[in-house]
């Protein structure tokens, strides 16, 4: 909603830029998709490495005290 209101203000102030933004926004979104896929892949790889590194501690029963809430 906020983006739409900002676009409406831009339309009133400078309509050619607003029309250009409407035309270019889907193209920019399509160009950014591969970067999002790479970021998702790296996030998954780091989560896997973290799980592998912490597996011995979890098997031995270590529990992180900072994750618990005090009563």
PyMOL commands that set and color helices and strands:
alter all, ss='L'
color gray80, all
select helices_A, chain A and resi 2-13+15-60+65-67
alter helices_A, ss='H'
color red, helices_A
deselect
rebuild
show_as cartoon
